[in-house]
Amino acid sequence: MKKYFCMMVAVLLIGGSLTMNAQQVQSDNVRKPLTDEQMIEKRTDRMAQMLMLDDATAAKFAPVYSQYLKEKMDCRKMKAKHSANGGNAMNTKTDAEVDEMIQANFAQSQKMLDIREKYYAKLHKILTPKQIMRIYQVEKSDVGKMKKEIQRRKGQKRPQN
């Protein structure tokens, strides 16, 4: 009897430790959101690799591109609180509010264009026009991928019938 009792305690201890270890591994796999600075650094490194820049050019490119990304990010954050994608909410807005939203959208688009023109001049001193065009193409492609991922995630959250 004592022998069976000792075996049961041993099995429970081993099983408990395995369960605790599995929970710890699972919590370690949870992704932590990146800070804006980390995201900018990753995107800058990725773009330098994609453009196949040598070390000297990459050293000149990184601070300029990082600042470009930071300004674009700040511009997107300033985007009007009211989004034009309001759908049903659009019906409840007055004409003045909708006009204000449109004007804010124009201002944000203009600021984005100004940022691109400003950094085109800076990047042109470091890169060729083809490399700069490649940056724009990759950015456009990334936006498309993000939209698809957002749609995919929205689809997963919907209750299944």
Beta strands, then each sheet from edge to edge (+ up, - down):
end
